[in-house]
Amino acid sequence: MLRNALAAFTVIVLALDLNAQGIEFSHKPWDEVLTQAKAEHKYIFVDCYTIWCGPCKMMEREIFPLKEVGAFYNEHFINVKLDMENDSDGVALSKTHKIRAYPTYLYFAPNGEIVHRSQGASSEFKKFIQTGKDAMNAETQVYALKKKYDEHSDDPEWLLLYMAAMSDAGENIREDFKRYEEMTDSRVWMKKKNWDQITTISVPFDSKVFAFVANNRDSLGEKDMQPFIHQIQFYYLMKGSFKDEGGVQQIRETIVRVLDEPYEKAALAELEMLWLRRHKPKEAWPATVNFLDNYCREPFHFNDVCWDIAESDSSDLETIQKALTWIDKAIDVHRMYQYVDTKAWLIYRSGDRMQAKALAREAIELANEEGRDHTSSDDLLGLIGE
């Protein structure tokens, strides 16, 4: 009897542990999800993705499987993944909510009303969890803030909160930012609470705030300046990668006009790589090599490119060897599951099955430590014959 009870308890514990591994996504039709949300009084989270979207794949590989992320989203949300171009529910939601960039995240109240949205990938899982918290808070929800605009837009502190939310949602805040600058000066910007908000906003390159940062690099110091520059480049360049040739040329001209070395060359190289990989992938290799060899500092950029190479059966040995130098740079920054798994696949593609097996086993150990799913490494061991 005791043995049976212990066995049953073990099964329950294992089931709970498995359920804690990352976000659990529902596969029900959208109308059934709405019915379930109302009945259970739960919010709805929708990952709006496309099959060609690199940042979407990064979130799926590196953020959604995390135990901490799953624990929060599974408790508070019914979670849904929809392909905006191929799923009928996704196509309908895309039209209704004007989805123009990927990934976009939509959040709905239990009654089915949209309350919040966010746009773009993030390598920081705590930021993604905070977005979910903002979606359930009437003081920070995008659509609640929009309703309060006329009442509060003369308050610069509130306007800054509003712009941070709208910027995260992919909204155009240019006119709001001009309004904010008319009411404030650098003494206000540099207050820690305000500065922390400003560094999360897609600040216009031609703004007074950006000019202030560009003209005061030495006095600001690396700590204050670098996050700001990084945010500007990330949002501006990611948006630029979606534009047509005329639009991306305007962004190039803006970069040259506003940025000084070393940021100008790095920004131009990143923009060129992102744009070509999206619009002309067959012509993107030289730009990819230039950016990753000379300017890249973000490990997720290395991993994103290297995973595409590892995933492709058509990658030749020279390309694979080049990718191995890049994934090693990512691993040097952070030896985590996704990067070691990518290296294992690259090594397998190069023909070294024994080293690939050892790396896949190491990746699984890291996944267990990090609370991640390790299906990719399991699949590789299956191919090798483990």
Secondary structure as the mmCIF struct_conf table of DSSP 4:
data_model
#
loop_
_struct_conf.conf_type_id
_struct_conf.id
_struct_conf.beg_label_comp_id
_struct_conf.beg_label_asym_id
_struct_conf.beg_label_seq_id
_struct_conf.end_label_comp_id
_struct_conf.end_label_asym_id
_struct_conf.end_label_seq_id
HELX_RH_AL_P HELX_RH_AL_P1 LEU A 2 ASN A 19
TURN_TY1_P TURN_TY1_P1 ALA A 20 ALA A 20
BEND BEND1 GLN A 21 GLY A 22
HELX_LH_PP_P HELX_LH_PP_P1 ILE A 23 GLU A 24
STRN STRN1 PHE A 25 SER A 26
BEND BEND2 LYS A 28 LYS A 28
HELX_RH_AL_P HELX_RH_AL_P2 TRP A 30 GLU A 40
TURN_TY1_P TURN_TY1_P2 HIS A 41 HIS A 41
STRN STRN2 TYR A 43 TYR A 49
TURN_TY1_P TURN_TY1_P3 ILE A 51 TRP A 52
HELX_RH_AL_P HELX_RH_AL_P3 GLY A 54 GLU A 62
TURN_TY1_P TURN_TY1_P4 ILE A 63 PRO A 65
HELX_RH_AL_P HELX_RH_AL_P4 LYS A 67 HIS A 76
STRN STRN3 PHE A 77 ASP A 83
TURN_TY1_P TURN_TY1_P5 MET A 84 ASN A 86
BEND BEND3 ASP A 87 ASP A 87
HELX_RH_AL_P HELX_RH_AL_P5 SER A 88 HIS A 97
TURN_TY1_P TURN_TY1_P6 LYS A 98 LYS A 98
BEND BEND4 ALA A 101 PRO A 103
STRN STRN4 THR A 104 PHE A 108
TURN_TY1_P TURN_TY1_P7 PRO A 110 ASN A 111
BEND BEND5 GLY A 112 GLY A 112
STRN STRN5 ILE A 114 GLN A 119
BEND BEND6 GLY A 120 GLY A 120
BEND BEND7 SER A 123 SER A 123
HELX_RH_AL_P HELX_RH_AL_P6 PHE A 125 ALA A 135
TURN_TY1_P TURN_TY1_P8 MET A 136 MET A 136
TURN_TY1_P TURN_TY1_P9 ALA A 138 THR A 140
HELX_RH_AL_P HELX_RH_AL_P7 VAL A 142 LYS A 147
TURN_TY1_P TURN_TY1_P10 LYS A 148 LYS A 148
HELX_RH_AL_P HELX_RH_AL_P8 TYR A 149 HIS A 152
TURN_TY1_P TURN_TY1_P11 SER A 153 ASP A 154
HELX_RH_AL_P HELX_RH_AL_P9 PRO A 156 ASP A 168
TURN_TY1_P TURN_TY1_P12 ALA A 169 GLY A 170
HELX_RH_AL_P HELX_RH_AL_P10 ARG A 174 MET A 183
HELX_RH_AL_P HELX_RH_AL_P11 SER A 186 TRP A 189
TURN_TY1_P TURN_TY1_P13 MET A 190 MET A 190
BEND BEND8 LYS A 191 LYS A 191
HELX_RH_AL_P HELX_RH_AL_P12 LYS A 192 ILE A 198
TURN_TY1_P TURN_TY1_P14 THR A 199 THR A 200
BEND BEND9 ILE A 201 ILE A 201
TURN_TY1_P TURN_TY1_P15 PHE A 205 ASP A 206
BEND BEND10 SER A 207 SER A 207
HELX_RH_AL_P HELX_RH_AL_P13 LYS A 208 ASN A 215
TURN_TY1_P TURN_TY1_P16 ASN A 216 ASN A 216
HELX_RH_AL_P HELX_RH_AL_P14 ARG A 217 GLY A 240
TURN_TY1_P TURN_TY1_P17 SER A 241 PHE A 242
BEND BEND11 LYS A 243 LYS A 243
HELX_RH_AL_P HELX_RH_AL_P15 GLU A 245 VAL A 258
TURN_TY1_P TURN_TY1_P18 GLU A 261 PRO A 262
HELX_RH_AL_P HELX_RH_AL_P16 TYR A 263 HIS A 279
HELX_RH_3T_P HELX_RH_3T_P1 PRO A 281 GLU A 283
HELX_RH_AL_P HELX_RH_AL_P17 TRP A 285 ASN A 294
TURN_TY1_P TURN_TY1_P19 TYR A 295 TYR A 295
HELX_RH_AL_P HELX_RH_AL_P18 PRO A 299 GLU A 311
TURN_TY1_P TURN_TY1_P20 ASP A 313 SER A 314
HELX_RH_AL_P HELX_RH_AL_P19 LEU A 317 VAL A 333
HELX_RH_AL_P HELX_RH_AL_P20 TYR A 337 SER A 350
TURN_TY1_P TURN_TY1_P21 GLY A 351 GLY A 351
HELX_RH_AL_P HELX_RH_AL_P21 ARG A 353 GLU A 370
TURN_TY1_P TURN_TY1_P22 GLY A 371 GLY A 371
HELX_RH_AL_P HELX_RH_AL_P22 THR A 375 ILE A 384
TURN_TY1_P TURN_TY1_P23 GLY A 385 GLY A 385
#
